[in-house]
Amino acid sequence: MGSFMLRPSEPGPEIDVMSRARPPLNPLHALTPGEMSDCFALLCERVKGQTREGKPYYSCRFRDRQRTVSCMIWGDSPWYSACEKDWQEGQCYKLRVVYGEHERYGPQVEIHKIRPVSPSDHEEGFDPSKLVDASRFDAAGMLVELKDLAQRELREPGLRKLVAALLERHGQRLLTLPASDKFFPFCGGWLEHVLSVARNSIRLVDHYLAHYPNSEPTLNRDLVVAGAILHDIGRVLEFGDEALQPQPTIPGKLFGHLVLGRDLVRSTAQELGGVSPELLNLLEHIILAHLSLPEWGSPRLPMIPEVLIVHHADDLDAKLEMYLRCLERDQNPGPFTARDPILGKQRLNQRPTGSGPASA
C-alpha cells in the first residue's frame, strides 16, 4: 500500500499514542462515530468561503457509494494550502480520518492524512466504481425504452424526428450522465429521471385531456411528451465527460442547462427542419420555463399549461428521489434521520409500511 505523504512544510495534526499504529482500512460508509480509519473517498465538492471575521476556509464533501461526509478546512489548517492548490473535485483520495456525526451538520470527518490514490491502492481493494452510484436499472435498456417511447407517443412527425435525433446523437453521454448533482446524482441518473418524468407527464396529459374535453385550445399532447423528454437535454452541455463525477463546464456555469438545452434544441431543429416555428417556440418555452420560478433558475414563468404538466412531473420525481435516498441510506437510530446535506433537515423515517402498487 502506498504510504501517506505529508508536505514537509505542513505537518499533520497531532494524534494520540493509540493512533500511531496504522488504523484499519474500512469503507467510508461503514465508519462509526469516533472511529479512526483509513478509507477511500471521492472529493465531490470543494467550495471556498469566508467567516464573518474575514478568515478563509473551504467546505469540502467526500463520498463513497453509500455515504457523503462534510469536512471543513479552515485557513489555519495544515491542509489548507493543499486543498486550495491541489485537491480536485472528481478525484479519488486515500484518507485517514476520524468520523463523527453532528446533530445539525450531519456526517463529518476530521482529516489526519490524505493523498490521491495510486496504482498500488488497487491491491488494497480500491475500486472507483464503489465510490459512485449507478442507477438500479440498466442504462442501455433505459435509453432503448426512452427512444421507443418517443417513437410510440409522438405523433407529430417533426417533433418525433427532432427528439429521435437528439437521443441518438447524445446517447453515449446519456448512458452515464447524472440528472444533477442533487437528485439522481449517479451514472444513468439522467435516463432514469427523464424516463420517469416522461411516463408521468403522459399520464397527466391524458388525464387532463379527458377531464377537460371541451377546452380551447386543447392541451397539446405532443408538446408535453417532447418537452418531458427534452426538458433536461442541456445537461449534456452543462457537465463535462469526466468518468466518476462530471464537472460543470464553463458554458454550464455561465448559462445553465435551461439556456443550453434551448439552444441545442433550436439548432438541431433548424438543421433538421420539419418543426413549425410556432411549435418550436412553445417547445423552447417548456425547456426554459419548466423550473417554474426564477429563484429555481427559470428565466421565464410558465405561460402555457403544458409547462405545468412537465414542471410538476419533474419536481415530484426529483424531490421524491432525494427523500427516498435519504431514508434508504440513513443509519441514525430513532424515529428521525440524521440531517441530510442536500435536503438540509431531518426526515421522519418510521411510518406504517404501504401495501405496494395495485395489480393491473
C-alpha positions in Angstrom: 0.0 0.0 0.0 1.3 3.5 -0.8 2.1 5.5 2.2 0.5 8.8 3.2 2.9 11.6 2.3 2.7 14.8 4.2 4.2 18.1 2.8 7.3 18.8 4.8 6.2 22.4 5.3 2.8 21.3 6.5 3.0 18.7 9.4 -0.2 16.9 10.1 -2.4 17.4 13.2 -1.4 15.8 16.5 -2.9 12.4 17.1 -2.8 10.3 20.2 -0.5 7.4 21.0 -3.1 4.8 20.2 -3.5 6.1 16.7 0.2 5.9 15.8 -0.4 2.3 14.8 -1.8 2.2 11.3 -5.6 2.1 11.6 -7.7 -0.4 9.7 -8.9 0.2 6.1 -12.7 0.4 6.0 -15.3 1.7 3.6 -16.3 5.3 4.4 -20.0 4.3 4.8 -19.1 1.7 7.5 -17.4 4.1 9.9 -19.0 4.7 13.3 -18.8 7.9 15.4 -15.4 8.4 17.0 -13.7 5.8 14.8 -10.3 6.5 13.2 -9.8 4.6 9.9 -8.2 4.7 6.6 -10.7 4.9 3.7 -11.0 5.7 0.0 -13.3 8.5 -1.0 -14.2 10.8 -3.9 -13.9 14.5 -3.4 -17.3 15.6 -4.7 -17.4 19.2 -3.5 -14.8 21.9 -2.7 -16.2 25.4 -2.0 -14.3 28.4 -0.8 -15.9 30.6 1.8 -15.1 33.3 4.4 -16.1 33.7 8.0 -17.7 36.8 9.5 -14.2 37.8 10.6 -12.9 37.6 7.0 -10.9 34.4 7.5 -10.9 32.0 4.5 -12.0 28.3 4.6 -13.0 25.5 2.3 -16.2 23.5 2.7 -15.5 20.0 1.3 -17.5 16.9 0.8 -16.2 13.4 0.4 -18.3 10.4 -0.6 -18.5 6.7 -1.4 -21.5 5.0 -2.9 -23.4 4.9 0.4 -22.3 8.0 2.4 -21.4 11.6 1.9 -19.5 13.4 4.6 -18.5 17.1 5.1 -15.2 18.4 6.1 -14.2 22.0 7.0 -10.7 23.1 6.0 -10.0 26.3 7.9 -7.4 28.9 7.0 -5.0 27.8 9.7 -5.4 24.1 8.9 -2.3 22.2 7.8 -4.4 21.0 4.8 -5.5 24.5 3.6 -2.7 25.1 1.1 -3.0 21.6 -0.4 -6.8 22.0 -0.5 -6.5 25.3 -2.3 -3.8 24.3 -4.8 -4.0 20.6 -5.3 -7.3 19.0 -4.4 -9.7 18.5 -7.3 -13.4 17.7 -7.4 -14.0 14.4 -9.0 -10.6 13.0 -7.8 -10.3 9.9 -5.6 -8.2 10.1 -2.4 -7.0 7.8 0.3 -7.7 9.4 3.7 -7.0 8.8 7.4 -10.0 10.3 9.2 -11.9 10.4 12.5 -15.6 10.1 11.7 -18.3 11.9 13.6 -22.0 12.9 13.3 -23.2 16.4 14.1 -26.8 17.0 15.1 -27.1 20.0 12.8 -24.5 19.4 10.1 -24.7 15.6 9.7 -21.8 13.2 9.0 -18.4 14.8 9.2 -14.7 13.7 9.1 -11.6 15.2 10.6 -8.7 14.5 8.2 -5.4 13.3 9.7 -3.8 12.2 6.4 -4.7 12.5 2.7 -3.2 11.8 -0.7 -4.5 11.0 -4.2 -5.0 7.3 -4.8 -2.1 5.4 -6.5 -2.0 2.3 -8.7 -0.8 0.2 -5.8 -4.1 1.0 -3.9 -5.9 -1.4 -6.2 -4.1 -4.2 -4.3 -5.7 -3.0 -1.2 -9.2 -3.1 -2.7 -9.5 0.4 -4.2 -12.3 0.3 -6.8 -13.5 3.6 -8.2 -16.9 2.1 -9.0 -17.5 1.7 -5.3 -17.3 5.4 -4.8 -20.1 6.5 -7.2 -23.7 5.5 -7.5 -25.2 3.9 -10.6 -28.9 3.6 -11.4 -30.7 0.4 -10.3 -31.7 0.0 -13.9 -29.7 -0.9 -16.9 -28.7 2.3 -18.7 -28.7 0.8 -22.2 -32.1 -0.6 -21.6 -33.5 2.7 -20.4 -32.1 4.5 -23.5 -33.8 2.0 -25.7 -37.0 2.4 -23.8 -36.9 6.2 -24.0 -36.3 6.0 -27.8 -39.2 3.6 -28.1 -41.5 5.8 -26.0 -40.7 8.8 -28.2 -41.5 6.8 -31.4 -44.7 5.4 -29.9 -46.1 8.5 -28.2 -45.1 11.4 -30.5 -47.5 11.7 -33.4 -46.2 15.0 -34.8 -43.6 14.0 -37.4 -41.3 17.0 -36.9 -41.1 16.6 -33.1 -40.6 12.9 -33.4 -37.7 13.4 -35.8 -36.2 16.1 -33.5 -36.4 14.0 -30.3 -35.1 10.9 -32.0 -32.1 12.8 -33.4 -31.1 14.3 -30.1 -31.4 11.0 -28.3 -29.3 9.3 -30.9 -26.6 11.9 -31.1 -26.1 12.2 -27.4 -27.0 8.6 -26.4 -23.5 7.6 -25.4 -23.2 10.5 -22.9 -26.7 9.9 -21.6 -25.7 6.3 -20.6 -23.5 7.7 -17.7 -24.8 11.2 -17.2 -26.4 12.1 -13.8 -29.6 14.0 -13.7 -27.9 16.7 -11.5 -25.6 16.9 -8.5 -28.5 16.8 -6.1 -31.2 14.4 -7.4 -30.4 11.2 -9.3 -26.7 12.2 -8.9 -25.4 9.0 -10.3 -24.4 7.2 -13.5 -27.5 6.7 -15.6 -29.5 9.2 -13.4 -30.5 11.4 -16.3 -32.1 8.5 -18.1 -33.9 7.2 -15.0 -35.2 10.7 -14.2 -36.2 11.6 -17.7 -37.9 8.3 -18.4 -39.9 8.7 -15.2 -40.8 12.3 -16.0 -41.9 11.3 -19.5 -44.1 8.5 -18.2 -45.8 10.6 -15.6 -46.3 13.5 -18.0 -48.1 11.2 -20.4 -50.3 10.0 -17.6 -51.1 13.6 -16.6 -51.8 15.0 -20.0 -54.0 12.0 -20.9 -56.0 12.6 -17.6 -56.5 16.3 -18.2 -57.4 15.8 -21.9 -60.2 13.5 -20.8 -61.1 15.8 -17.8 -61.4 18.9 -20.0 -62.6 17.6 -23.4 -64.1 21.0 -24.4 -61.2 23.3 -23.6 -60.0 25.5 -26.4 -57.3 25.2 -27.4 -56.9 21.7 -26.2 -53.7 20.6 -24.4 -51.0 19.7 -27.0 -50.0 16.1 -26.1 -47.0 16.1 -28.4 -45.6 19.2 -26.8 -45.9 17.7 -23.4 -44.2 14.4 -24.5 -41.4 16.2 -26.3 -40.9 18.7 -23.5 -40.8 16.0 -20.9 -38.1 14.1 -22.8 -36.0 17.2 -23.7 -36.6 19.3 -20.6 -33.1 18.5 -19.3 -31.2 17.8 -22.5 -29.0 20.8 -21.8 -27.2 18.7 -19.1 -25.1 17.1 -21.9 -23.5 20.6 -22.3 -23.7 21.7 -18.7 -21.5 18.9 -17.5 -18.2 17.5 -18.8 -17.5 13.9 -19.6 -15.4 13.0 -16.5 -16.0 9.3 -15.7 -16.6 9.4 -12.0 -18.1 12.8 -11.3 -18.9 15.0 -14.3 -17.9 18.6 -13.5 -19.7 21.7 -14.7 -18.3 23.2 -17.9 -17.7 26.9 -18.4 -20.8 27.2 -20.6 -22.7 25.2 -17.9 -21.6 27.7 -15.2 -22.3 30.8 -17.4 -25.7 29.8 -18.9 -27.1 26.7 -17.1 -28.8 23.7 -18.6 -32.1 25.5 -19.5 -30.5 28.0 -21.9 -28.0 25.4 -23.2 -30.9 23.0 -23.8 -33.0 25.6 -25.6 -30.0 26.4 -27.8 -29.3 22.8 -28.6 -33.0 22.1 -29.4 -33.2 25.2 -31.6 -30.0 24.5 -33.6 -30.9 20.8 -34.1 -34.5 21.7 -35.2 -33.1 24.3 -37.7 -30.7 21.7 -39.1 -33.3 19.0 -39.5 -36.3 21.1 -40.5 -39.9 19.9 -40.2 -40.9 21.6 -37.0 -43.1 24.7 -37.4 -41.7 28.0 -35.9 -44.7 28.2 -33.6 -44.4 24.7 -32.3 -40.6 25.1 -31.8 -41.2 28.3 -29.9 -43.6 26.5 -27.5 -41.2 23.6 -27.0 -38.3 26.0 -26.3 -40.6 27.7 -23.7 -41.2 24.4 -22.0 -37.5 23.9 -21.7 -36.8 27.4 -20.4 -39.8 27.6 -18.0 -40.1 24.1 -16.6 -38.5 25.0 -13.3 -41.4 27.4 -12.9 -39.8 30.0 -10.6 -36.9 32.5 -11.1 -35.3 31.5 -7.8 -35.1 27.9 -9.1 -33.3 29.1 -12.2 -36.2 29.6 -14.6 -35.7 32.7 -16.8 -39.5 32.8 -17.6 -42.6 31.9 -15.7 -44.9 29.3 -17.4 -47.2 30.8 -20.0 -48.8 27.6 -21.3 -50.4 24.8 -19.4 -48.1 22.2 -21.0 -45.3 23.6 -18.9 -47.2 23.0 -15.7 -47.5 19.3 -16.5 -43.8 18.9 -17.2 -42.9 21.1 -14.2 -44.9 19.1 -11.7 -43.8 15.7 -13.1 -40.2 16.9 -12.9 -40.4 18.5 -9.5 -42.1 15.5 -7.9 -39.7 13.0 -9.4 -36.6 14.9 -8.3 -37.9 15.6 -4.7 -39.2 12.1 -4.1 -35.8 10.6 -5.2 -34.0 12.8 -2.7 -36.4 11.9 0.1 -36.3 8.2 -0.5 -32.5 8.1 -0.9 -32.2 9.9 2.4 -34.4 7.4 4.1 -32.8 4.4 2.4 -29.2 5.3 3.5 -29.9 6.7 6.9 -28.3 4.8 9.8 -29.5 7.1 12.6 -31.2 5.3 15.4 -34.6 6.6 16.5 -37.6 8.0 14.6 -35.7 10.7 12.6 -32.9 10.6 10.1 -29.6 12.4 10.5 -29.6 15.8 8.9 -29.3 15.3 5.2 -26.7 17.6 3.5 -28.8 18.0 0.4 -32.3 18.3 1.9 -30.9 20.4 4.7 -33.0 18.9 7.5 -34.1 15.7 9.2 -36.9 13.4 8.0 -39.2 11.0 9.8 -38.0 7.5 9.0 -40.6 5.5 10.9 -44.1 5.1 9.5 -46.5 2.3 8.6 -45.5 0.3 5.5 -47.8 0.6 2.5 -49.4 -2.3 0.7 -47.5 -1.8 -2.6 -48.8 -1.0 -6.1 -52.2 -2.1 -7.1 -52.3 -5.1 -9.5 -53.1 -4.4 -13.1 
